[in-house]
Amino acid sequence: MSVSTSRRQFLMGLGLGASAIFAGLPKCLAQPAVEAAQKSIPLRLLNPNTREAYDLELFIGDQWNPVALQWCHWLMRDWRQQTAVECDRRLYAALYVLQRYFSENGRITINSGFRTQKTQEALREAGYGPAVNSLHLRAKAVDFTLPGVSMRNVARATWALKLGGVGYYEDMNFVHMDSRGAQARWADSFL
Protein backbone atom coordinates (compact mmCIF):
# COMPACT_ATOMS: atom_id res chain seq x y z
CA MET A 1 0.00 0.00 0.00
CA SER A 2 1.44 3.36 -0.92
CA VAL A 3 1.27 6.33 1.40
CA SER A 4 -0.07 9.56 -0.06
CA THR A 5 2.18 12.57 -0.07
CA SER A 6 0.03 14.57 2.33
CA ARG A 7 -0.19 11.67 4.80
CA ARG A 8 3.58 11.23 4.66
CA GLN A 9 3.97 14.97 5.19
CA PHE A 10 1.62 14.73 8.14
CA LEU A 11 3.79 12.09 9.73
CA MET A 12 6.92 14.07 9.05
CA GLY A 13 5.31 17.13 10.60
CA LEU A 14 4.75 19.11 7.47
CA GLY A 15 1.06 18.70 6.77
CA LEU A 16 -1.38 19.37 9.61
CA GLY A 17 -3.22 22.20 7.96
CA ALA A 18 -1.72 25.52 8.96
CA SER A 19 0.36 24.12 11.81
CA ALA A 20 3.54 22.16 11.27
CA ILE A 21 3.77 20.56 14.68
CA PHE A 22 6.33 17.97 13.73
CA ALA A 23 8.72 20.24 11.89
CA GLY A 24 12.19 19.23 12.93
CA LEU A 25 11.03 15.83 14.16
CA PRO A 26 14.15 13.73 14.79
CA LYS A 27 14.72 11.01 12.22
CA CYS A 28 14.69 8.36 14.95
CA LEU A 29 11.02 9.21 15.64
CA ALA A 30 9.88 10.04 12.12
CA GLN A 31 11.08 6.94 10.30
CA PRO A 32 9.23 4.39 12.48
CA ALA A 33 6.06 6.48 12.18
CA VAL A 34 6.28 6.54 8.38
CA GLU A 35 6.93 2.80 8.26
CA ALA A 36 4.02 2.09 10.61
CA ALA A 37 1.68 4.27 8.54
CA GLN A 38 2.47 2.09 5.55
CA LYS A 39 1.22 -0.87 7.61
CA SER A 40 -2.05 0.94 8.44
CA ILE A 41 -1.88 0.37 12.19
CA PRO A 42 -4.70 1.95 14.24
CA LEU A 43 -4.25 4.36 17.12
CA ARG A 44 -5.07 2.28 20.19
CA LEU A 45 -6.48 4.23 23.12
CA LEU A 46 -7.82 3.25 26.55
CA ASN A 47 -9.59 5.37 29.14
CA PRO A 48 -9.08 3.51 32.46
CA ASN A 49 -11.68 5.67 34.20
CA THR A 50 -14.48 4.44 31.95
CA ARG A 51 -12.86 1.18 30.80
CA GLU A 52 -13.42 2.17 27.17
CA ALA A 53 -10.87 1.06 24.58
CA TYR A 54 -10.85 1.95 20.90
CA ASP A 55 -8.69 1.01 17.91
CA LEU A 56 -9.04 3.95 15.53
CA GLU A 57 -7.92 4.57 11.97
CA LEU A 58 -7.22 8.29 12.15
CA PHE A 59 -7.15 8.69 8.38
CA ILE A 60 -9.09 7.70 5.33
CA GLY A 61 -6.52 8.09 2.61
CA ASP A 62 -4.89 11.43 3.31
CA GLN A 63 -7.86 12.94 5.19
CA TRP A 64 -8.75 12.87 8.86
CA ASN A 65 -11.36 10.21 9.57
CA PRO A 66 -14.32 12.16 11.05
CA VAL A 67 -15.77 9.11 12.80
CA ALA A 68 -12.43 8.29 14.45
CA LEU A 69 -12.10 11.92 15.55
CA GLN A 70 -15.51 11.78 17.25
CA TRP A 71 -14.46 8.64 19.15
CA CYS A 72 -11.18 10.33 20.16
CA HIS A 73 -13.10 13.36 21.46
CA TRP A 74 -15.47 11.06 23.37
CA LEU A 75 -12.61 9.13 24.94
CA MET A 76 -10.90 12.41 25.98
CA ARG A 77 -14.11 13.78 27.53
CA ASP A 78 -14.49 14.94 31.11
CA TRP A 79 -15.86 11.59 32.27
CA ARG A 80 -16.87 12.96 35.67
CA GLN A 81 -19.25 15.46 34.05
CA GLN A 82 -19.91 13.43 30.86
CA THR A 83 -18.91 16.45 28.78
CA ALA A 84 -17.19 15.94 25.44
CA VAL A 85 -15.75 18.71 23.29
CA GLU A 86 -13.59 18.85 20.18
CA CYS A 87 -9.99 18.41 21.33
CA ASP A 88 -6.94 19.66 19.47
CA ARG A 89 -6.19 17.13 16.71
CA ARG A 90 -2.48 17.69 17.14
CA LEU A 91 -2.71 15.74 20.41
CA TYR A 92 -4.02 12.71 18.52
CA ALA A 93 -1.34 13.13 15.87
CA ALA A 94 1.37 13.18 18.53
CA LEU A 95 -0.10 10.14 20.33
CA TYR A 96 -0.18 8.39 16.95
CA VAL A 97 3.53 9.00 16.38
CA LEU A 98 4.50 8.08 19.96
CA GLN A 99 2.55 4.82 19.93
CA ARG A 100 4.14 3.76 16.68
CA TYR A 101 7.62 4.69 17.78
CA PHE A 102 7.48 2.84 21.08
CA SER A 103 5.01 0.01 20.53
CA GLU A 104 2.99 -0.68 17.37
CA ASN A 105 0.74 -3.04 19.30
CA GLY A 106 0.69 -1.00 22.50
CA ARG A 107 -2.31 0.87 23.81
CA ILE A 108 -1.99 4.42 25.09
CA THR A 109 -3.79 4.97 28.38
CA ILE A 110 -5.53 8.36 28.55
CA ASN A 111 -5.65 9.33 32.23
CA SER A 112 -7.06 12.79 31.61
CA GLY A 113 -8.02 14.81 28.55
CA PHE A 114 -10.56 17.64 28.53
CA ARG A 115 -11.72 18.89 31.93
CA THR A 116 -14.61 21.14 32.87
CA GLN A 117 -14.09 23.90 35.41
CA LYS A 118 -16.17 21.88 37.87
CA THR A 119 -13.82 18.90 37.62
CA GLN A 120 -10.79 21.19 37.82
CA GLU A 121 -12.09 22.64 41.08
CA ALA A 122 -12.84 19.17 42.47
CA LEU A 123 -9.27 18.07 41.66
CA ARG A 124 -7.93 21.17 43.39
CA GLU A 125 -10.06 20.48 46.49
CA ALA A 126 -8.81 16.86 46.50
CA GLY A 127 -5.23 18.16 46.65
CA TYR A 128 -4.07 17.34 43.11
CA GLY A 129 -3.04 20.94 42.41
CA PRO A 130 -4.05 21.40 38.76
CA ALA A 131 -2.81 24.59 37.11
CA VAL A 132 -5.20 27.54 37.30
CA ASN A 133 -5.00 28.12 33.55
CA SER A 134 -4.68 24.44 32.63
CA LEU A 135 -4.86 23.64 28.95
CA HIS A 136 -7.04 20.67 29.90
CA LEU A 137 -9.81 23.28 30.27
CA ARG A 138 -9.31 24.29 26.62
CA ALA A 139 -9.09 20.70 25.28
CA LYS A 140 -5.42 21.18 24.44
CA ALA A 141 -3.83 18.77 26.92
CA VAL A 142 -3.64 15.08 27.72
CA ASP A 143 -2.11 13.07 30.56
CA PHE A 144 -1.17 9.60 29.36
CA THR A 145 0.91 6.48 29.83
CA LEU A 146 2.16 3.78 27.52
CA PRO A 147 2.29 0.59 29.61
CA GLY A 148 5.52 -1.37 29.43
CA VAL A 149 7.51 1.62 28.18
CA SER A 150 9.80 3.94 30.15
CA MET A 151 7.76 7.09 30.62
CA ARG A 152 10.99 9.09 30.96
CA ASN A 153 11.81 8.02 27.39
CA VAL A 154 8.26 8.84 26.30
CA ALA A 155 8.67 12.33 27.83
CA ARG A 156 11.92 12.81 25.88
CA ALA A 157 10.25 11.77 22.64
CA THR A 158 7.25 14.00 23.40
CA TRP A 159 9.63 16.92 23.92
CA ALA A 160 11.28 16.15 20.57
CA LEU A 161 7.89 16.59 18.85
CA LYS A 162 7.96 20.30 19.80
CA LEU A 163 4.19 20.46 20.21
CA GLY A 164 4.24 22.54 23.40
CA GLY A 165 4.32 21.69 27.09
CA VAL A 166 5.65 18.44 28.51
CA GLY A 167 5.47 17.41 32.15
CA TYR A 168 6.93 14.13 33.36
CA TYR A 169 5.51 12.84 36.65
CA GLU A 170 7.79 9.99 37.69
CA ASP A 171 6.00 9.17 40.95
CA MET A 172 2.66 8.70 39.16
CA ASN A 173 4.27 7.35 35.96
CA PHE A 174 2.60 9.58 33.38
CA VAL A 175 3.39 12.31 30.89
CA HIS A 176 1.42 15.51 30.38
CA MET A 177 1.46 16.84 26.80
CA ASP A 178 -0.17 20.01 25.59
CA SER A 179 -0.39 21.95 22.36
CA ARG A 180 0.40 25.45 23.58
CA GLY A 181 2.90 25.95 20.74
CA ALA A 182 5.86 27.30 22.67
CA GLN A 183 7.89 24.56 24.34
CA ALA A 184 7.80 24.37 28.13
CA ARG A 185 8.73 21.62 30.56
CA TRP A 186 8.26 21.01 34.26
CA ALA A 187 7.95 18.38 36.98
CA ASP A 188 10.60 15.64 37.05
CA SER A 189 13.72 15.85 34.91
CA PHE A 190 13.63 13.88 31.67
CA LEU A 191 16.22 15.50 29.40
Summary of the structure (lengths in Angstrom):
residues: 191
radius of gyration: 15.7
end to end distance: 37.0
largest distance: 51.8
contacts: 580
relative contact order: 0.14
helix: 36%
strand: 22%
